[in-house]
Amino acid sequence: MKNYFPFLFFTILLFSCSGKNKIPKDVLPQKEMVSVLWDLFRSDQFLTAYVLASDTSLQKKDETIRYYQEIFKIHKIDKSVFQKSFSFYETHSVLMKQLLDSLNAKGTAANRDLDQPKLTDSSLIHKIKPAVKE
């Protein structure tokens, strides 16, 4: 009987912790949530840098709502689904950290791609070949 106690203890522990970070069906999966948040962040950046900077008569709140609604349409969700999903992730710190880490990695990759020079076909044609010793 004593030999079964550790096994029973770990089994109960495993099952009690396994559903803690499970994502419900009515909450956006992490991959989709990352995609939605990425688009929302990019739209904020676009609004601030281009739209609102060039037209001061626009109201930031109204324009932001309009852009967000378009993003929700693109992802085939609505505001309530997004808010419910975001609230879920806020209350589950492990999942939220994974989500934010994914966003950070996506941003880092995007910045790295911007820093890399793009080779064109002409740059490949004029590539200098190393001299061959004879």
N, C-alpha and C positions, 0 to 999 in steps of 0.2 A: 504494500500500500504506500509506503514511504517513497518508493521508486516512481510512483505515478504522480506524486504531488508536483514536482517541477514541470512535468509535461502538461498537467492540467492547468497550472498557473500560467505558463506561457501561451497555451491555447486560448485561455480566457482573455489574456492581455492582447493577443493578436486580434481576436474578433472584436474586442471593445474599441480598439484604435483604428481598425481598418476602414470604417465608414465615416470617420471624422472629417476627412477632406474630400469626400466623394461629392462630385458636382451633380446637383439635381437636374432633371430633364428640362425644367423651365428656365435654366440659367445657361447663358452662352458658354460653350466649351472654351478652354484657355486659348487655343489657337485662333478661334474666331474673335474672342475678346481682344486679343493682342492686335489683330487686324483692324478692328473697329477703333480702338484707342489710338493706334498709329495714324489712322486717317483723321481722327479728331485733332490730334496734336499737330499734324501737318496743315490742316485747315486753319487752325489758330495762328500758326506761323505765317501762312500765306496771307491771311486777313491783316495781321499786324504789319507785315513787311510791305505788302503791295496794295491791297484794296483800301484799307483805312488810311494809309500814309498818303495815297494819291487823291482821295476824296474825303475831305474832312466833314462833309455834310452828313455822312452816314453814321448811324448809331451803332456802336460796337455790339451791344447786346442783341439788337434786331438782326444784324448781319450774321452774328455767330449762331443764333437760333436757326436762321435760314440755311446756313451751311451744314449745321448738324443734322437738320431734317433731311437734307439731300444725302448725307452720308448714311443715315439710317435707312433710307430708301435703297441705296446701293447694296447694303448688307441685308436687306429684306427683314428688318426689325423695326420696332418703334421705340419711342422714348421710355416707355414703361418697362420693356424688356431689358433695355440697356441699364436703367436705374436699378432694377431688381438684381441684375447680374453684377453690377458694380458694388452694390450693397453686400451681396454674398461674398465677393472677393475681399471686401474691406473687413469682414468679420472672420475671415480665414487667412491669417497672416502668412502661413506657409504658401498657400496658393497665390496670394497677392505678391509675395516676394518672387515666386517663379514667373508670374505675369510681368512684373516690372523688370526682372532680369532679361526676359525675352525682348521686351521693348528696348532696353538698353543695348542688347546685342544687335538688334535690328538697326538702331540708330548708329552704332559704331560701324557696322558693315556699310551702311549708306554713306557715311562720312569717308570711310576708307576708299570706297569706289569713286568718290568725287576727287580724291587726291591723286588717284592713279591716272597717268597720261594714257590717252587712247591712241593706239597705233592704227594708222591707216594703211591701206595697201601700198601707197607710194613709199611710206617709211620702211616697209619690209623689202621693197625692191632695191632701195639704195643702201641696204645694209652692207657695211664694210666687212669683207671677208679677211680673216687673218692670213698673214703671209705664210707661205709654205717654204720651209728650208729645204734646199736640195743638196 
